């Protein structure tokens, strides 16, 4: 596991209120760890989502993933996956 997303890299603009929301087309992303909480809303498409300790599971429109600080997750076999990330 080499990719670690940090508070410093994503919340450098406002250290007093670290909140960020992004809408994007998600592509395959290897499992990675992060220092912050993340809530992911799956709007369209499908993929396999990885989280520990559950491993790879199917995900599709309507699913919501909550990843705690230190959590590990990723995506593979993405197919038209549109998401909103609340970090």
TIKE-545949 format. One record per atom (N, C-alpha, C, CB): residue in one letter; atom name; x, y, z. Coordinates in nm, 4 decimals. Atoms other than C-alpha are relative to their C-alpha. Glycine has a CB too. Layout:
<rs>
(A,CA,(X,Y,Z)) ...
</rs>
This chain:
<rs>
(X,N,(0.0857,-0.1162,0.0000)) (X,CA,(0.0000,0.0000,0.0000)) (X,C,(0.0902,0.1223,0.0000)) (X,CB,(-0.0975,-0.0001,0.1222)) (X,N,(-0.0895,-0.1135,0.0109)) (X,CA,(0.1909,0.3028,-0.1233)) (X,C,(-0.0726,0.1339,-0.0007)) (X,CB,(0.0821,-0.0128,-0.1237)) (X,N,(0.0734,-0.1249,0.0117)) (X,CA,(-0.0789,0.5632,-0.1791)) (X,C,(-0.0697,0.0323,0.1315)) (X,CB,(-0.1020,-0.0075,-0.1146)) (X,N,(0.0662,-0.0471,-0.1210)) (X,CA,(-0.1786,0.7573,0.1334)) (X,C,(-0.0429,0.1443,-0.0251)) (X,CB,(0.0943,-0.0112,0.1263)) (X,N,(0.0535,-0.1352,0.0174)) (X,CA,(-0.4044,1.0615,0.0979)) (X,C,(0.0006,0.0689,0.1356)) (X,CB,(-0.1445,-0.0026,-0.0612)) (X,N,(-0.0183,-0.0682,-0.1274)) (X,CA,(-0.3317,1.3206,0.3664)) (X,C,(-0.0875,0.1230,0.0139)) (X,CB,(0.1435,0.0387,0.0170)) (X,N,(0.0722,-0.1244,-0.0268)) (X,CA,(-0.5112,1.6096,0.5310)) (X,C,(0.0712,0.1167,-0.0670)) (X,CB,(-0.0126,0.0247,0.1521)) (X,N,(-0.0788,-0.1105,0.0558)) (X,CA,(-0.2299,1.8403,0.4170)) (X,C,(-0.0179,0.0113,-0.1511)) (X,CB,(0.1480,-0.0184,0.0334)) (X,N,(0.0093,-0.0043,0.1461)) (X,CA,(-0.2632,1.7416,0.0512)) (X,C,(-0.1392,0.0386,-0.0503)) (X,CB,(0.0385,-0.1344,-0.0573)) (X,N,(0.1361,-0.0268,0.0476)) (X,CA,(-0.6423,1.7819,0.0316)) (X,C,(-0.0699,0.1175,0.0665)) (X,CB,(-0.0824,-0.1204,0.0194)) (X,N,(0.0692,-0.1052,-0.0740)) (X,CA,(-0.7355,2.0454,0.2892)) (X,C,(0.0916,0.1178,0.0320)) (X,CB,(-0.0577,-0.0564,0.1285)) (X,N,(-0.0978,-0.1051,-0.0263)) (X,CA,(-0.4585,2.3031,0.2558)) (X,C,(-0.0603,0.1401,0.0024)) (X,CB,(0.1081,-0.0055,-0.1033)) (X,N,(0.0581,-0.1339,0.0087)) (X,CA,(-0.6926,2.5975,0.1880)) (X,C,(-0.0674,0.0452,0.1290)) (X,CB,(-0.0996,0.0046,-0.1119)) (X,N,(0.0702,-0.0382,-0.1216)) (X,CA,(-0.8907,2.5910,0.5129)) (X,C,(0.0236,-0.1034,0.1088)) (X,CB,(-0.1501,0.0164,-0.0267)) (X,N,(-0.0368,0.0954,-0.1044)) (X,CA,(-0.7289,2.4151,0.8059)) (X,C,(-0.1002,-0.0011,0.1161)) (X,CB,(0.1389,0.0322,0.0525)) (X,N,(0.0957,-0.0078,-0.1093)) (X,CA,(-1.0037,2.5308,1.0482)) (X,C,(-0.1303,-0.0737,-0.0304)) (X,CB,(-0.0295,0.1443,0.0315)) (X,N,(0.1228,0.0697,0.0383)) (X,CA,(-1.2889,2.3713,0.8514)) (X,C,(0.0301,-0.0912,-0.1181)) (X,CB,(-0.1136,0.1009,-0.0353)) (X,N,(-0.0416,0.0902,0.1088)) (X,CA,(-1.1543,2.0753,0.6528)) (X,C,(-0.1177,-0.0789,-0.0575)) (X,CB,(0.1069,-0.0972,0.0502)) (X,N,(0.1120,0.0661,0.0658)) (X,CA,(-1.4464,1.9851,0.4270)) (X,C,(0.0157,0.0227,-0.1498)) (X,CB,(-0.1384,0.0541,0.0523)) (X,N,(-0.0140,-0.0111,0.1453)) (X,CA,(-1.4357,1.9134,0.0563)) (X,C,(-0.1013,-0.0941,-0.0645)) (X,CB,(0.1467,-0.0339,-0.0466)) (X,N,(0.0957,0.0819,0.0727)) (X,CA,(-1.6979,1.7850,-0.1860)) (X,C,(0.0377,0.0010,-0.1474)) (X,CB,(-0.1455,0.0511,0.0211)) (X,N,(-0.0384,0.0117,0.1405)) (X,CA,(-1.6192,1.6550,-0.5337)) (X,C,(-0.0981,-0.0899,-0.0732)) (X,CB,(0.1435,-0.0548,-0.0134)) (X,N,(0.0833,0.0800,0.0898)) (X,CA,(-1.8347,1.5245,-0.8183)) (X,C,(0.0903,-0.0430,-0.1143)) (X,CB,(-0.1270,0.0807,-0.0521)) (X,N,(-0.0882,0.0428,0.1084)) (X,CA,(-1.6459,1.3086,-1.0648)) (X,C,(-0.0354,-0.1383,-0.0537)) (X,CB,(0.1432,0.0003,0.0475)) (X,N,(0.0086,0.1328,0.0576)) (X,CA,(-1.6370,1.0105,-1.2929)) (X,C,(0.1189,-0.0788,0.0559)) (X,CB,(0.0006,0.0042,-0.1589)) (X,N,(-0.1049,0.0773,-0.0669)) (X,CA,(-1.4438,0.7567,-1.0895)) (X,C,(0.0562,-0.1066,-0.0929)) (X,CB,(-0.0542,-0.0648,0.1280)) (X,N,(-0.0693,0.1044,0.0755)) (X,CA,(-1.1893,0.5410,-1.2656)) (X,C,(0.0582,-0.0998,0.0972)) (X,CB,(0.1109,0.0594,-0.0905)) (X,N,(-0.0646,0.0981,-0.0864)) (X,CA,(-1.0107,0.2358,-1.1352)) (X,C,(0.1044,0.0701,0.0864)) (X,CB,(0.0648,-0.1136,-0.0838)) (X,N,(-0.0956,-0.0572,-0.0944)) (X,CA,(-0.8076,0.3269,-0.8273)) (X,C,(0.0413,-0.1105,0.0952)) (X,CB,(-0.0605,0.1226,0.0774)) (X,N,(-0.0428,0.1079,-0.0879)) (X,CA,(-0.5930,0.0823,-0.6316)) (X,C,(-0.0373,0.0304,0.1456)) (X,CB,(0.1517,-0.0224,-0.0130)) (X,N,(0.0278,-0.0249,-0.1409)) (X,CA,(-0.6697,0.0349,-0.2625)) (X,C,(0.1017,0.0987,0.0575)) (X,CB,(0.0021,-0.1320,0.0796)) (X,N,(-0.0839,-0.1033,-0.0590)) (X,CA,(-0.5355,0.3323,-0.0687)) (X,C,(-0.0528,0.0347,0.1378)) (X,CB,(0.0053,0.1255,-0.0898)) (X,N,(0.0346,-0.0413,-0.1359)) (X,CA,(-0.5368,0.4662,0.2842)) (X,C,(-0.0055,0.1515,0.0048)) (X,CB,(0.1021,-0.0551,0.1039)) (X,N,(0.0099,-0.1443,-0.0132)) (X,CA,(-0.6340,0.8145,0.3926)) (X,C,(-0.0128,0.0395,0.1464)) (X,CB,(-0.1187,0.0532,-0.0801)) (X,N,(-0.0001,-0.0493,-0.1379)) (X,CA,(-0.6114,1.0284,0.7072)) (X,C,(-0.1351,0.0553,0.0439)) (X,CB,(0.1050,0.1067,0.0158)) (X,N,(0.1253,-0.0705,-0.0264)) (X,CA,(-0.9662,1.1667,0.6881)) (X,C,(-0.1190,-0.0908,-0.0276)) (X,CB,(-0.0094,0.1276,-0.0853)) (X,N,(0.1245,0.0715,0.0290)) (X,CA,(-1.3268,1.0468,0.6773)) (X,C,(-0.0452,0.0315,-0.1415)) (X,CB,(-0.1106,0.0374,0.1019)) (X,N,(0.0551,-0.0202,0.1335)) (X,CA,(-1.4948,1.0022,0.3397)) (X,C,(-0.1364,-0.0676,-0.0081)) (X,CB,(0.0960,-0.0556,-0.1093)) (X,N,(0.1296,0.0584,0.0313)) (X,CA,(-1.8565,0.9471,0.2410)) (X,C,(-0.0135,0.0061,-0.1512)) (X,CB,(-0.1191,0.0753,0.0731)) (X,N,(0.0111,0.0078,0.1457)) (X,CA,(-1.9041,0.8307,-0.1187)) (X,C,(-0.1421,-0.0397,-0.0373)) (X,CB,(0.1025,-0.1010,-0.0587)) (X,N,(0.1349,0.0254,0.0501)) (X,CA,(-2.2425,0.8468,-0.2903)) (X,C,(0.0127,-0.0456,-0.1449)) (X,CB,(-0.0915,0.1278,0.0121)) (X,N,(-0.0065,0.0532,0.1359)) (X,CA,(-2.2697,0.6282,-0.6024)) (X,C,(-0.1261,0.0464,-0.0734)) (X,CB,(0.0124,-0.1580,-0.0001)) (X,N,(0.1134,-0.0566,0.0728)) (X,CA,(-2.4913,0.8150,-0.8513)) (X,C,(-0.0386,-0.0808,-0.1227)) (X,CB,(0.0311,0.1405,-0.0412)) (X,N,(0.0240,0.0773,0.1225)) (X,CA,(-2.4540,0.6076,-1.1706)) (X,C,(0.1104,-0.1024,-0.0171)) (X,CB,(-0.0081,0.0926,-0.1244)) (X,N,(-0.1008,0.0978,0.0375)) (X,CA,(-2.2713,0.3067,-1.3060)) (X,C,(0.0196,-0.1087,0.1038)) (X,CB,(0.1296,0.0684,-0.0246)) (X,N,(-0.0297,0.1124,-0.0887)) (X,CA,(-2.1102,0.0147,-1.1317)) (X,C,(0.1505,-0.0236,0.0036)) (X,CB,(-0.0745,-0.1282,-0.0460)) (X,N,(-0.1413,0.0332,-0.0168)) (X,CA,(-1.7757,-0.1171,-1.0111)) (X,C,(0.0124,-0.1049,0.1098)) (X,CB,(0.0846,0.1270,0.0342)) (X,N,(-0.0321,0.0751,-0.1204)) (X,CA,(-1.6098,-0.3380,-0.7571)) (X,C,(0.0669,0.0982,0.0953)) (X,CB,(0.0927,-0.1249,-0.0307)) (X,N,(-0.0552,-0.0896,-0.1022)) (X,CA,(-1.5328,-0.1489,-0.4362)) (X,C,(0.0726,-0.0848,0.1030)) (X,CB,(-0.1121,0.0866,0.0674)) (X,N,(-0.0787,0.0710,-0.1003)) (X,CA,(-1.2612,-0.2613,-0.1957)) (X,C,(-0.0060,0.0759,0.1315)) (X,CB,(0.1467,-0.0176,-0.0465)) (X,N,(-0.0134,-0.0570,-0.1340)) (X,CA,(-1.2755,-0.2011,0.1769)) (X,C,(0.0451,-0.1114,0.0933)) (X,CB,(-0.1348,0.0646,0.0493)) (X,N,(-0.0437,0.1000,-0.0979)) (X,CA,(-1.1162,-0.3735,0.4711)) (X,C,(-0.0969,0.0026,0.1164)) (X,CB,(0.1466,0.0266,0.0485)) (X,N,(-0.0522,0.1344,0.0252)) (X,CA,(-1.2015,-0.6203,0.6115)) (X,C,(-0.0798,-0.0795,-0.1034)) (X,CB,(0.0036,-0.0766,0.1284)) (X,N,(0.0947,0.0729,0.0856)) (X,CA,(-1.4637,-0.7069,0.3463)) (X,C,(0.0525,-0.0411,-0.1368)) (X,CB,(-0.1199,0.0825,-0.0197)) (X,N,(-0.0532,0.0339,0.1318)) (X,CA,(-1.2532,-0.7159,0.0291)) (X,C,(-0.0802,0.0669,-0.1107)) (X,CB,(0.0002,-0.1515,-0.0200)) (X,N,(0.0671,-0.0559,0.1182)) (X,CA,(-1.3961,-0.6530,-0.3182)) (X,C,(-0.1481,-0.0378,0.0003)) (X,CB,(0.0680,-0.0499,-0.1303)) (X,N,(0.1445,0.0216,0.0053)) (X,CA,(-1.7766,-0.6120,-0.3389)) (X,C,(-0.0598,0.0838,-0.1131)) (X,CB,(-0.0667,0.0356,0.1362)) (X,N,(0.0655,-0.0803,0.1038)) (X,CA,(-2.0074,-0.4964,-0.6196)) (X,C,(-0.0615,0.1263,0.0603)) (X,CB,(-0.1087,-0.0829,-0.0721)) (X,N,(0.0652,-0.1239,-0.0412)) (X,CA,(-2.1291,-0.1366,-0.5927)) (X,C,(-0.0658,0.0614,-0.1229)) (X,CB,(0.1021,0.0997,0.0656)) (X,N,(0.0722,-0.0612,0.1120)) (X,CA,(-2.3785,0.0560,-0.8060)) (X,C,(-0.0845,0.1155,0.0523)) (X,CB,(-0.0894,-0.1049,-0.0733)) (X,N,(0.0812,-0.1171,-0.0332)) (X,CA,(-2.6143,0.3547,-0.8134)) (X,C,(-0.0877,-0.0267,0.1219)) (X,CB,(-0.0870,0.0404,-0.1197)) (X,N,(0.0782,0.0102,-0.1229)) (X,CA,(-2.7786,0.4149,-0.4770)) (X,C,(0.0821,-0.0420,0.1206)) (X,CB,(-0.1116,-0.0969,-0.0194)) (X,N,(-0.0855,0.0417,-0.1116)) (X,CA,(-2.4930,0.2761,-0.2667)) (X,C,(0.0703,0.1201,0.0616)) (X,CB,(0.1037,-0.1038,-0.0467)) (X,N,(-0.0751,-0.1013,-0.0738)) (X,CA,(-2.3200,0.4876,-0.0026)) (X,C,(0.1077,-0.0730,0.0796)) (X,CB,(-0.0939,0.0856,0.0944)) (X,N,(-0.1131,0.0583,-0.0740)) (X,CA,(-1.9766,0.4059,0.1395)) (X,C,(0.0516,0.1028,0.0995)) (X,CB,(0.1145,-0.0454,-0.0971)) (X,N,(-0.0589,-0.0856,-0.1026)) (X,CA,(-1.8412,0.5506,0.4647)) (X,C,(0.1357,-0.0598,0.0353)) (X,CB,(-0.0932,0.0119,0.1273)) (X,N,(-0.1365,0.0455,-0.0256)) (X,CA,(-1.4639,0.5230,0.5011)) (X,C,(0.0544,0.0845,0.1156)) (X,CB,(0.0914,0.0124,-0.1295)) (X,N,(-0.0503,-0.0763,-0.1147)) (X,CA,(-1.3208,0.6207,0.8432)) (X,C,(0.1454,0.0427,-0.0203)) (X,CB,(-0.0125,-0.0830,0.1282)) (X,N,(-0.1419,-0.0345,0.0067)) (X,CA,(-0.9843,0.7912,0.8988)) (X,C,(0.0853,-0.1264,0.0171)) (X,CB,(0.0359,0.1053,0.1087)) (X,N,(-0.0840,0.1197,-0.0042)) (X,CA,(-0.7144,0.5309,0.8363)) (X,C,(-0.0575,-0.1154,-0.0790)) (X,CB,(0.0208,-0.0429,0.1418)) (X,N,(0.0637,0.1060,0.0774)) (X,CA,(-0.9588,0.3261,0.6294)) (X,C,(0.0676,-0.0201,-0.1341)) (X,CB,(-0.1465,0.0310,-0.0206)) (X,N,(-0.0581,0.0349,0.1295)) (X,CA,(-0.8507,0.1529,0.3111)) (X,C,(-0.1135,-0.0353,-0.0940)) (X,CB,(0.1019,-0.1183,0.0123)) (X,N,(0.1005,0.0346,0.1001)) (X,CA,(-1.0616,0.1431,-0.0041)) (X,C,(0.0533,0.0295,-0.1398)) (X,CB,(-0.1312,0.0774,0.0252)) (X,N,(-0.0399,-0.0207,0.1388)) (X,CA,(-1.0378,0.1413,-0.3844)) (X,C,(-0.1087,-0.0502,-0.0935)) (X,CB,(0.1334,-0.0707,-0.0297)) (X,N,(0.0967,0.0392,0.1022)) (X,CA,(-1.2185,0.0670,-0.7113)) (X,C,(0.0692,-0.0765,-0.1111)) (X,CB,(-0.0721,0.1228,-0.0570)) (X,N,(-0.0463,0.0662,0.1221)) (X,CA,(-1.1741,-0.1720,-1.0014)) (X,C,(-0.1218,-0.0369,-0.0842)) (X,CB,(0.0858,-0.1271,0.0332)) (X,N,(0.1055,0.0338,0.0953)) (X,CA,(-1.3759,-0.2671,-1.3084)) (X,C,(-0.1104,0.1054,-0.0013)) (X,CB,(-0.0591,-0.1367,0.0330)) (X,N,(0.0985,-0.1081,0.0027)) (X,CA,(-1.5437,0.0746,-1.3069)) (X,C,(-0.0661,0.0069,-0.1373)) (X,CB,(0.0662,0.1354,0.0349)) (X,N,(0.0784,-0.0080,0.1233)) (X,CA,(-1.8187,0.1129,-1.5666)) (X,C,(-0.0995,0.1147,0.0151)) (X,CB,(-0.0738,-0.1360,-0.0305)) (X,N,(0.0887,-0.1159,-0.0072)) (X,CA,(-1.9690,0.4627,-1.5952)) (X,C,(-0.0283,0.0448,0.1417)) (X,CB,(-0.1290,-0.0304,-0.0684)) (X,N,(0.0205,-0.0286,-0.1414)) (X,CA,(-1.9211,0.5213,-1.2222)) (X,C,(0.0091,0.1500,0.0280)) (X,CB,(0.1024,-0.0756,0.0848)) (X,N,(0.0056,-0.1408,-0.0401)) (X,CA,(-2.0325,0.8728,-1.1232)) (X,C,(-0.0226,0.0056,0.1502)) (X,CB,(-0.1129,0.0771,-0.0768)) (X,N,(0.0084,-0.0041,-0.1456)) (X,CA,(-1.9803,0.9611,-0.7607)) (X,C,(0.0081,0.1429,0.0520)) (X,CB,(0.1109,-0.0843,0.0617)) (X,N,(-0.0258,-0.1203,-0.0775)) (X,CA,(-1.9935,1.2408,-0.5085)) (X,C,(0.0808,-0.0463,0.1210)) (X,CB,(-0.1348,0.0752,0.0422)) (X,N,(-0.0848,0.0254,-0.1172)) (X,CA,(-1.7135,1.2339,-0.2499)) (X,C,(-0.0139,0.1156,0.0951)) (X,CB,(0.1488,-0.0204,-0.0400)) (X,N,(0.0007,-0.0993,-0.1064)) (X,CA,(-1.7631,1.4207,0.0751)) (X,C,(0.1144,-0.0362,0.0925)) (X,CB,(-0.1383,0.0048,0.0764)) (X,N,(-0.1194,0.0265,-0.0815)) (X,CA,(-1.4268,1.4428,0.2510)) (X,C,(0.0027,0.0955,0.1180)) (X,CB,(0.1298,0.0142,-0.0844)) 
</rs>
